[in-house]
Amino acid sequence: MKSRKVLAYQQLVLECAEQLGRMFKSDVKAIKKRIEDLITRDYLERDKDNPNLFKYLA
């Protein structure tokens, strides 16, 4: 996320699952929950025009 700054939701979930898959079997529900947590902690935000896009803030 740091290098791209903006990613679509599905792309972000797939990228996380792919990178975590190298270490262990990832759970998509857990990834989605962590993304929502990053939004509440102000690391990510949804785009105002397109809620499917996420912007990196930190």
N, CA, C, O and CB atoms as a CASP TS submission, in Angstrom:
PFRMAT TS
TARGET T0000
AUTHOR 0000-0000-0000
METHOD Language model
MODEL 1
PARENT N/A
ATOM      1  N   MET     1       0.833  -1.197   0.000  1.00  0.00           N
ATOM      2  CA  MET     1       0.000   0.000   0.000  1.00  0.00           C
ATOM      3  C   MET     1       0.867   1.245   0.000  1.00  0.00           C
ATOM      4  O   MET     1       0.520   2.242  -0.633  1.00  0.00           O
ATOM      5  CB  MET     1      -0.942   0.007   1.209  1.00  0.00           C
ATOM      6  N   LYS     2       1.980   1.200   0.697  1.00  0.00           N
ATOM      7  CA  LYS     2       2.825   2.390   0.785  1.00  0.00           C
ATOM      8  C   LYS     2       3.306   2.840  -0.588  1.00  0.00           C
ATOM      9  O   LYS     2       3.321   4.036  -0.880  1.00  0.00           O
ATOM     10  CB  LYS     2       4.020   2.123   1.689  1.00  0.00           C
ATOM     11  N   SER     3       3.692   1.907  -1.417  1.00  0.00           N
ATOM     12  CA  SER     3       4.248   2.289  -2.722  1.00  0.00           C
ATOM     13  C   SER     3       3.168   2.678  -3.731  1.00  0.00           C
ATOM     14  O   SER     3       3.420   3.497  -4.615  1.00  0.00           O
ATOM     15  CB  SER     3       5.076   1.149  -3.283  1.00  0.00           C
ATOM     16  N   ARG     4       1.968   2.100  -3.611  1.00  0.00           N
ATOM     17  CA  ARG     4       0.918   2.369  -4.599  1.00  0.00           C
ATOM     18  C   ARG     4       0.007   3.518  -4.206  1.00  0.00           C
ATOM     19  O   ARG     4      -0.528   4.211  -5.071  1.00  0.00           O
ATOM     20  CB  ARG     4       0.092   1.136  -4.813  1.00  0.00           C
ATOM     21  N   LYS     5      -0.173   3.726  -2.912  1.00  0.00           N
ATOM     22  CA  LYS     5      -1.018   4.799  -2.363  1.00  0.00           C
ATOM     23  C   LYS     5      -2.514   4.585  -2.553  1.00  0.00           C
ATOM     24  O   LYS     5      -3.289   4.978  -1.681  1.00  0.00           O
ATOM     25  CB  LYS     5      -0.639   6.097  -2.989  1.00  0.00           C
ATOM     26  N   VAL     6      -2.955   3.978  -3.655  1.00  0.00           N
ATOM     27  CA  VAL     6      -4.380   3.746  -3.903  1.00  0.00           C
ATOM     28  C   VAL     6      -4.551   2.346  -4.492  1.00  0.00           C
ATOM     29  O   VAL     6      -3.855   1.960  -5.431  1.00  0.00           O
ATOM     30  CB  VAL     6      -4.976   4.837  -4.865  1.00  0.00           C
ATOM     31  N   LEU     7      -5.501   1.589  -3.912  1.00  0.00           N
ATOM     32  CA  LEU     7      -5.802   0.248  -4.422  1.00  0.00           C
ATOM     33  C   LEU     7      -7.295  -0.007  -4.332  1.00  0.00           C
ATOM     34  O   LEU     7      -7.972   0.498  -3.437  1.00  0.00           O
ATOM     35  CB  LEU     7      -5.021  -0.836  -3.637  1.00  0.00           C
ATOM     36  N   ALA     8      -7.795  -0.791  -5.263  1.00  0.00           N
ATOM     37  CA  ALA     8      -9.190  -1.222  -5.210  1.00  0.00           C
ATOM     38  C   ALA     8      -9.330  -2.283  -4.115  1.00  0.00           C
ATOM     39  O   ALA     8      -8.368  -2.977  -3.787  1.00  0.00           O
ATOM     40  CB  ALA     8      -9.663  -1.779  -6.598  1.00  0.00           C
ATOM     41  N   TYR     9     -10.519  -2.398  -3.563  1.00  0.00           N
ATOM     42  CA  TYR     9     -10.766  -3.302  -2.438  1.00  0.00           C
ATOM     43  C   TYR     9     -10.389  -4.742  -2.769  1.00  0.00           C
ATOM     44  O   TYR     9      -9.645  -5.375  -2.020  1.00  0.00           O
ATOM     45  CB  TYR     9     -12.228  -3.237  -2.027  1.00  0.00           C
ATOM     46  N   GLN    10     -10.890  -5.257  -3.869  1.00  0.00           N
ATOM     47  CA  GLN    10     -10.613  -6.648  -4.245  1.00  0.00           C
ATOM     48  C   GLN    10      -9.125  -6.862  -4.476  1.00  0.00           C
ATOM     49  O   GLN    10      -8.583  -7.904  -4.107  1.00  0.00           O
ATOM     50  CB  GLN    10     -11.401  -7.034  -5.505  1.00  0.00           C
ATOM     51  N   GLN    11      -8.479  -5.910  -5.068  1.00  0.00           N
ATOM     52  CA  GLN    11      -7.055  -5.995  -5.333  1.00  0.00           C
ATOM     53  C   GLN    11      -6.265  -6.022  -4.022  1.00  0.00           C
ATOM     54  O   GLN    11      -5.287  -6.760  -3.900  1.00  0.00           O
ATOM     55  CB  GLN    11      -6.604  -4.819  -6.207  1.00  0.00           C
ATOM     56  N   LEU    12      -6.684  -5.228  -3.058  1.00  0.00           N
ATOM     57  CA  LEU    12      -6.031  -5.185  -1.754  1.00  0.00           C
ATOM     58  C   LEU    12      -6.181  -6.518  -1.024  1.00  0.00           C
ATOM     59  O   LEU    12      -5.216  -7.022  -0.449  1.00  0.00           O
ATOM     60  CB  LEU    12      -6.611  -4.047  -0.904  1.00  0.00           C
ATOM     61  N   VAL    13      -7.374  -7.085  -1.043  1.00  0.00           N
ATOM     62  CA  VAL    13      -7.610  -8.374  -0.380  1.00  0.00           C
ATOM     63  C   VAL    13      -6.785  -9.474  -1.046  1.00  0.00           C
ATOM     64  O   VAL    13      -6.181 -10.295  -0.355  1.00  0.00           O
ATOM     65  CB  VAL    13      -9.116  -8.739  -0.414  1.00  0.00           C
ATOM     66  N   LEU    14      -6.752  -9.500  -2.363  1.00  0.00           N
ATOM     67  CA  LEU    14      -5.987 -10.519  -3.078  1.00  0.00           C
ATOM     68  C   LEU    14      -4.494 -10.388  -2.823  1.00  0.00           C
ATOM     69  O   LEU    14      -3.800 -11.390  -2.649  1.00  0.00           O
ATOM     70  CB  LEU    14      -6.262 -10.433  -4.567  1.00  0.00           C
ATOM     71  N   GLU    15      -4.004  -9.170  -2.801  1.00  0.00           N
ATOM     72  CA  GLU    15      -2.583  -8.937  -2.539  1.00  0.00           C
ATOM     73  C   GLU    15      -2.204  -9.410  -1.134  1.00  0.00           C
ATOM     74  O   GLU    15      -1.161 -10.037  -0.947  1.00  0.00           O
ATOM     75  CB  GLU    15      -2.245  -7.444  -2.706  1.00  0.00           C
ATOM     76  N   CYS    16      -3.044  -9.112  -0.158  1.00  0.00           N
ATOM     77  CA  CYS    16      -2.794  -9.561   1.218  1.00  0.00           C
ATOM     78  C   CYS    16      -2.801 -11.084   1.300  1.00  0.00           C
ATOM     79  O   CYS    16      -1.911 -11.680   1.908  1.00  0.00           O
ATOM     80  CB  CYS    16      -3.847  -8.975   2.179  1.00  0.00           C
ATOM     81  N   ALA    17      -3.793 -11.705   0.696  1.00  0.00           N
ATOM     82  CA  ALA    17      -3.899 -13.168   0.730  1.00  0.00           C
ATOM     83  C   ALA    17      -2.691 -13.817   0.048  1.00  0.00           C
ATOM     84  O   ALA    17      -2.180 -14.835   0.515  1.00  0.00           O
ATOM     85  CB  ALA    17      -5.206 -13.629   0.049  1.00  0.00           C
ATOM     86  N   GLU    18      -2.246 -13.229  -1.045  1.00  0.00           N
ATOM     87  CA  GLU    18      -1.094 -13.776  -1.767  1.00  0.00           C
ATOM     88  C   GLU    18       0.174 -13.683  -0.923  1.00  0.00           C
ATOM     89  O   GLU    18       0.931 -14.651  -0.834  1.00  0.00           O
ATOM     90  CB  GLU    18      -0.896 -13.037  -3.099  1.00  0.00           C
ATOM     91  N   GLN    19       0.409 -12.539  -0.310  1.00  0.00           N
ATOM     92  CA  GLN    19       1.618 -12.366   0.491  1.00  0.00           C
ATOM     93  C   GLN    19       1.590 -13.201   1.769  1.00  0.00           C
ATOM     94  O   GLN    19       2.612 -13.751   2.177  1.00  0.00           O
ATOM     95  CB  GLN    19       1.800 -10.903   0.840  1.00  0.00           C
ATOM     96  N   LEU    20       0.419 -13.294   2.398  1.00  0.00           N
ATOM     97  CA  LEU    20       0.303 -14.104   3.604  1.00  0.00           C
ATOM     98  C   LEU    20       0.332 -15.592   3.286  1.00  0.00           C
ATOM     99  O   LEU    20       0.742 -16.399   4.120  1.00  0.00           O
ATOM    100  CB  LEU    20      -0.976 -13.758   4.347  1.00  0.00           C
ATOM    101  N   GLY    21      -0.098 -15.957   2.091  1.00  0.00           N
ATOM    102  CA  GLY    21      -0.126 -17.353   1.678  1.00  0.00           C
ATOM    103  C   GLY    21       1.249 -17.986   1.632  1.00  0.00           C
ATOM    104  O   GLY    21       1.367 -19.210   1.687  1.00  0.00           O
ATOM    105  N   ARG    22       2.278 -17.185   1.535  1.00  0.00           N
ATOM    106  CA  ARG    22       3.645 -17.707   1.550  1.00  0.00           C
ATOM    107  C   ARG    22       4.018 -18.217   2.939  1.00  0.00           C
ATOM    108  O   ARG    22       4.860 -19.104   3.075  1.00  0.00           O
ATOM    109  CB  ARG    22       4.638 -16.625   1.101  1.00  0.00           C
ATOM    110  N   MET    23       3.385 -17.650   3.973  1.00  0.00           N
ATOM    111  CA  MET    23       3.717 -18.023   5.352  1.00  0.00           C
ATOM    112  C   MET    23       2.711 -18.993   5.965  1.00  0.00           C
ATOM    113  O   MET    23       3.096 -19.927   6.669  1.00  0.00           O
ATOM    114  CB  MET    23       3.802 -16.783   6.209  1.00  0.00           C
ATOM    115  N   PHE    24       1.428 -18.774   5.698  1.00  0.00           N
ATOM    116  CA  PHE    24       0.381 -19.626   6.256  1.00  0.00           C
ATOM    117  C   PHE    24      -0.903 -19.446   5.468  1.00  0.00           C
ATOM    118  O   PHE    24      -1.012 -18.546   4.636  1.00  0.00           O
ATOM    119  CB  PHE    24       0.147 -19.309   7.746  1.00  0.00           C
ATOM    120  N   LYS    25      -1.868 -20.304   5.734  1.00  0.00           N
ATOM    121  CA  LYS    25      -3.180 -20.222   5.075  1.00  0.00           C
ATOM    122  C   LYS    25      -3.940 -19.040   5.660  1.00  0.00           C
ATOM    123  O   LYS    25      -4.231 -19.021   6.856  1.00  0.00           O
ATOM    124  CB  LYS    25      -3.997 -21.554   5.251  1.00  0.00           C
ATOM    125  N   SER    26      -4.263 -18.057   4.831  1.00  0.00           N
ATOM    126  CA  SER    26      -4.938 -16.856   5.313  1.00  0.00           C
ATOM    127  C   SER    26      -6.454 -16.993   5.207  1.00  0.00           C
ATOM    128  O   SER    26      -6.968 -17.736   4.371  1.00  0.00           O
ATOM    129  CB  SER    26      -4.465 -15.632   4.529  1.00  0.00           C
ATOM    130  N   ASP    27      -7.154 -16.268   6.065  1.00  0.00           N
ATOM    131  CA  ASP    27      -8.603 -16.254   6.103  1.00  0.00           C
ATOM    132  C   ASP    27      -9.082 -14.909   5.551  1.00  0.00           C
ATOM    133  O   ASP    27      -8.721 -13.858   6.080  1.00  0.00           O
ATOM    134  CB  ASP    27      -9.134 -16.497   7.554  1.00  0.00           C
ATOM    135  N   VAL    28      -9.883 -14.940   4.503  1.00  0.00           N
ATOM    136  CA  VAL    28     -10.343 -13.714   3.854  1.00  0.00           C
ATOM    137  C   VAL    28     -11.161 -12.857   4.822  1.00  0.00           C
ATOM    138  O   VAL    28     -11.070 -11.630   4.789  1.00  0.00           O
ATOM    139  CB  VAL    28     -11.177 -14.049   2.606  1.00  0.00           C
ATOM    140  N   LYS    29     -11.952 -13.487   5.675  1.00  0.00           N
ATOM    141  CA  LYS    29     -12.736 -12.729   6.656  1.00  0.00           C
ATOM    142  C   LYS    29     -11.831 -11.960   7.604  1.00  0.00           C
ATOM    143  O   LYS    29     -12.131 -10.821   7.960  1.00  0.00           O
ATOM    144  CB  LYS    29     -13.650 -13.665   7.451  1.00  0.00           C
ATOM    145  N   ALA    30     -10.731 -12.570   8.014  1.00  0.00           N
ATOM    146  CA  ALA    30      -9.784 -11.900   8.914  1.00  0.00           C
ATOM    147  C   ALA    30      -9.103 -10.733   8.207  1.00  0.00           C
ATOM    148  O   ALA    30      -8.863  -9.691   8.817  1.00  0.00           O
ATOM    149  CB  ALA    30      -8.727 -12.898   9.429  1.00  0.00           C
ATOM    150  N   ILE    31      -8.791 -10.901   6.930  1.00  0.00           N
ATOM    151  CA  ILE    31      -8.173  -9.822   6.161  1.00  0.00           C
ATOM    152  C   ILE    31      -9.124  -8.643   6.062  1.00  0.00           C
ATOM    153  O   ILE    31      -8.718  -7.497   6.256  1.00  0.00           O
ATOM    154  CB  ILE    31      -7.773 -10.310   4.754  1.00  0.00           C
ATOM    155  N   LYS    32     -10.390  -8.914   5.760  1.00  0.00           N
ATOM    156  CA  LYS    32     -11.386  -7.844   5.658  1.00  0.00           C
ATOM    157  C   LYS    32     -11.557  -7.125   6.986  1.00  0.00           C
ATOM    158  O   LYS    32     -11.707  -5.903   7.015  1.00  0.00           O
ATOM    159  CB  LYS    32     -12.730  -8.407   5.192  1.00  0.00           C
ATOM    160  N   LYS    33     -11.536  -7.868   8.083  1.00  0.00           N
ATOM    161  CA  LYS    33     -11.667  -7.274   9.409  1.00  0.00           C
ATOM    162  C   LYS    33     -10.469  -6.367   9.714  1.00  0.00           C
ATOM    163  O   LYS    33     -10.637  -5.285  10.276  1.00  0.00           O
ATOM    164  CB  LYS    33     -11.795  -8.375  10.481  1.00  0.00           C
ATOM    165  N   ARG    34      -9.277  -6.803   9.348  1.00  0.00           N
ATOM    166  CA  ARG    34      -8.069  -6.001   9.586  1.00  0.00           C
ATOM    167  C   ARG    34      -8.068  -4.738   8.724  1.00  0.00           C
ATOM    168  O   ARG    34      -7.593  -3.694   9.170  1.00  0.00           O
ATOM    169  CB  ARG    34      -6.805  -6.836   9.298  1.00  0.00           C
ATOM    170  N   ILE    35      -8.588  -4.816   7.507  1.00  0.00           N
ATOM    171  CA  ILE    35      -8.690  -3.629   6.654  1.00  0.00           C
ATOM    172  C   ILE    35      -9.601  -2.599   7.315  1.00  0.00           C
ATOM    173  O   ILE    35      -9.282  -1.411   7.346  1.00  0.00           O
ATOM    174  CB  ILE    35      -9.223  -4.004   5.244  1.00  0.00           C
ATOM    175  N   GLU    36     -10.728  -3.055   7.841  1.00  0.00           N
ATOM    176  CA  GLU    36     -11.640  -2.142   8.543  1.00  0.00           C
ATOM    177  C   GLU    36     -10.970  -1.541   9.776  1.00  0.00           C
ATOM    178  O   GLU    36     -11.193  -0.374  10.097  1.00  0.00           O
ATOM    179  CB  GLU    36     -12.929  -2.877   8.950  1.00  0.00           C
ATOM    180  N   ASP    37     -10.151  -2.337  10.468  1.00  0.00           N
ATOM    181  CA  ASP    37      -9.419  -1.830  11.627  1.00  0.00           C
ATOM    182  C   ASP    37      -8.419  -0.755  11.215  1.00  0.00           C
ATOM    183  O   ASP    37      -8.255   0.242  11.918  1.00  0.00           O
ATOM    184  CB  ASP    37      -8.697  -2.975  12.344  1.00  0.00           C
ATOM    185  N   LEU    38      -7.753  -0.952  10.085  1.00  0.00           N
ATOM    186  CA  LEU    38      -6.809   0.063   9.599  1.00  0.00           C
ATOM    187  C   LEU    38      -7.528   1.358   9.229  1.00  0.00           C
ATOM    188  O   LEU    38      -6.950   2.439   9.348  1.00  0.00           O
ATOM    189  CB  LEU    38      -6.034  -0.469   8.384  1.00  0.00           C
ATOM    190  N   ILE    39      -8.766   1.263   8.789  1.00  0.00           N
ATOM    191  CA  ILE    39      -9.556   2.464   8.492  1.00  0.00           C
ATOM    192  C   ILE    39      -9.855   3.214   9.784  1.00  0.00           C
ATOM    193  O   ILE    39      -9.718   4.436   9.833  1.00  0.00           O
ATOM    194  CB  ILE    39     -10.877   2.095   7.760  1.00  0.00           C
ATOM    195  N   THR    40     -10.260   2.501  10.828  1.00  0.00           N
ATOM    196  CA  THR    40     -10.589   3.162  12.096  1.00  0.00           C
ATOM    197  C   THR    40      -9.354   3.753  12.764  1.00  0.00           C
ATOM    198  O   THR    40      -9.459   4.721  13.518  1.00  0.00           O
ATOM    199  CB  THR    40     -11.264   2.176  13.043  1.00  0.00           C
ATOM    200  N   ARG    41      -8.182   3.178  12.492  1.00  0.00           N
ATOM    201  CA  ARG    41      -6.941   3.696  13.076  1.00  0.00           C
ATOM    202  C   ARG    41      -6.275   4.737  12.177  1.00  0.00           C
ATOM    203  O   ARG    41      -5.145   5.145  12.446  1.00  0.00           O
ATOM    204  CB  ARG    41      -5.971   2.550  13.341  1.00  0.00           C
ATOM    205  N   ASP    42      -6.949   5.170  11.124  1.00  0.00           N
ATOM    206  CA  ASP    42      -6.491   6.223  10.212  1.00  0.00           C
ATOM    207  C   ASP    42      -5.209   5.884   9.445  1.00  0.00           C
ATOM    208  O   ASP    42      -4.376   6.755   9.193  1.00  0.00           O
ATOM    209  CB  ASP    42      -6.272   7.481  10.987  1.00  0.00           C
ATOM    210  N   TYR    43      -5.064   4.618   9.079  1.00  0.00           N
ATOM    211  CA  TYR    43      -3.987   4.226   8.175  1.00  0.00           C
ATOM    212  C   TYR    43      -4.496   4.165   6.740  1.00  0.00           C
ATOM    213  O   TYR    43      -3.739   4.380   5.794  1.00  0.00           O
ATOM    214  CB  TYR    43      -3.396   2.867   8.591  1.00  0.00           C
ATOM    215  N   LEU    44      -5.783   3.870   6.588  1.00  0.00           N
ATOM    216  CA  LEU    44      -6.435   3.818   5.283  1.00  0.00           C
ATOM    217  C   LEU    44      -7.712   4.630   5.332  1.00  0.00           C
ATOM    218  O   LEU    44      -8.283   4.854   6.400  1.00  0.00           O
ATOM    219  CB  LEU    44      -6.731   2.359   4.862  1.00  0.00           C
ATOM    220  N   GLU    45      -8.156   5.070   4.156  1.00  0.00           N
ATOM    221  CA  GLU    45      -9.475   5.690   4.062  1.00  0.00           C
ATOM    222  C   GLU    45     -10.102   5.296   2.739  1.00  0.00           C
ATOM    223  O   GLU    45      -9.411   5.033   1.755  1.00  0.00           O
ATOM    224  CB  GLU    45      -9.385   7.237   4.193  1.00  0.00           C
ATOM    225  N   ARG    46     -11.425   5.260   2.738  1.00  0.00           N
ATOM    226  CA  ARG    46     -12.155   4.994   1.494  1.00  0.00           C
ATOM    227  C   ARG    46     -12.221   6.279   0.680  1.00  0.00           C
ATOM    228  O   ARG    46     -12.342   7.373   1.231  1.00  0.00           O
ATOM    229  CB  ARG    46     -13.592   4.446   1.783  1.00  0.00           C
ATOM    230  N   ASP    47     -12.140   6.134  -0.626  1.00  0.00           N
ATOM    231  CA  ASP    47     -12.278   7.274  -1.519  1.00  0.00           C
ATOM    232  C   ASP    47     -13.710   7.805  -1.439  1.00  0.00           C
ATOM    233  O   ASP    47     -14.659   7.022  -1.403  1.00  0.00           O
ATOM    234  CB  ASP    47     -11.911   6.882  -2.979  1.00  0.00           C
ATOM    235  N   LYS    48     -13.867   9.108  -1.412  1.00  0.00           N
ATOM    236  CA  LYS    48     -15.197   9.709  -1.282  1.00  0.00           C
ATOM    237  C   LYS    48     -16.063   9.477  -2.512  1.00  0.00           C
ATOM    238  O   LYS    48     -17.275   9.295  -2.391  1.00  0.00           O
ATOM    239  CB  LYS    48     -15.071  11.195  -1.025  1.00  0.00           C
ATOM    240  N   ASP    49     -15.460   9.483  -3.686  1.00  0.00           N
ATOM    241  CA  ASP    49     -16.211   9.298  -4.932  1.00  0.00           C
ATOM    242  C   ASP    49     -16.473   7.827  -5.246  1.00  0.00           C
ATOM    243  O   ASP    49     -17.533   7.478  -5.766  1.00  0.00           O
ATOM    244  CB  ASP    49     -15.462   9.936  -6.086  1.00  0.00           C
ATOM    245  N   ASN    50     -15.508   6.968  -4.931  1.00  0.00           N
ATOM    246  CA  ASN    50     -15.626   5.540  -5.220  1.00  0.00           C
ATOM    247  C   ASN    50     -15.293   4.760  -3.945  1.00  0.00           C
ATOM    248  O   ASN    50     -14.114   4.607  -3.624  1.00  0.00           O
ATOM    249  CB  ASN    50     -14.680   5.119  -6.405  1.00  0.00           C
ATOM    250  N   PRO    51     -16.284   4.267  -3.216  1.00  0.00           N
ATOM    251  CA  PRO    51     -16.031   3.572  -1.963  1.00  0.00           C
ATOM    252  C   PRO    51     -15.287   2.234  -2.130  1.00  0.00           C
ATOM    253  O   PRO    51     -14.917   1.600  -1.142  1.00  0.00           O
ATOM    254  CB  PRO    51     -17.334   3.333  -1.266  1.00  0.00           C
ATOM    255  N   ASN    52     -15.075   1.817  -3.370  1.00  0.00           N
ATOM    256  CA  ASN    52     -14.331   0.592  -3.631  1.00  0.00           C
ATOM    257  C   ASN    52     -12.824   0.828  -3.625  1.00  0.00           C
ATOM    258  O   ASN    52     -12.055  -0.134  -3.640  1.00  0.00           O
ATOM    259  CB  ASN    52     -14.754   0.002  -4.960  1.00  0.00           C
ATOM    260  N   LEU    53     -12.387   2.085  -3.604  1.00  0.00           N
ATOM    261  CA  LEU    53     -10.979   2.435  -3.597  1.00  0.00           C
ATOM    262  C   LEU    53     -10.520   2.797  -2.190  1.00  0.00           C
ATOM    263  O   LEU    53     -11.248   3.435  -1.429  1.00  0.00           O
ATOM    264  CB  LEU    53     -10.712   3.591  -4.558  1.00  0.00           C
ATOM    265  N   PHE    54      -9.295   2.376  -1.856  1.00  0.00           N
ATOM    266  CA  PHE    54      -8.715   2.705  -0.562  1.00  0.00           C
ATOM    267  C   PHE    54      -7.453   3.535  -0.780  1.00  0.00           C
ATOM    268  O   PHE    54      -6.658   3.257  -1.678  1.00  0.00           O
ATOM    269  CB  PHE    54      -8.401   1.419   0.252  1.00  0.00           C
ATOM    270  N   LYS    55      -7.287   4.550   0.050  1.00  0.00           N
ATOM    271  CA  LYS    55      -6.109   5.413   0.003  1.00  0.00           C
ATOM    272  C   LYS    55      -5.276   5.186   1.253  1.00  0.00           C
ATOM    273  O   LYS    55      -5.810   5.076   2.357  1.00  0.00           O
ATOM    274  CB  LYS    55      -6.513   6.908  -0.126  1.00  0.00           C
ATOM    275  N   TYR    56      -3.965   5.117   1.069  1.00  0.00           N
ATOM    276  CA  TYR    56      -3.033   4.968   2.183  1.00  0.00           C
ATOM    277  C   TYR    56      -2.763   6.342   2.774  1.00  0.00           C
ATOM    278  O   TYR    56      -2.472   7.280   2.032  1.00  0.00           O
ATOM    279  CB  TYR    56      -1.706   4.285   1.726  1.00  0.00           C
ATOM    280  N   LEU    57      -2.851   6.484   4.099  1.00  0.00           N
ATOM    281  CA  LEU    57      -2.690   7.781   4.745  1.00  0.00           C
ATOM    282  C   LEU    57      -1.383   7.915   5.517  1.00  0.00           C
ATOM    283  O   LEU    57      -0.761   8.976   5.461  1.00  0.00           O
ATOM    284  CB  LEU    57      -3.838   8.027   5.670  1.00  0.00           C
ATOM    285  N   ALA    58      -0.951   6.908   6.218  1.00  0.00           N
ATOM    286  CA  ALA    58       0.184   7.023   7.139  1.00  0.00           C
ATOM    287  C   ALA    58       1.518   7.062   6.431  1.00  0.00           C
ATOM    288  O   ALA    58       2.559   7.157   7.081  1.00  0.00           O
ATOM    289  CB  ALA    58       0.177   5.883   8.108  1.00  0.00           C
TER
END
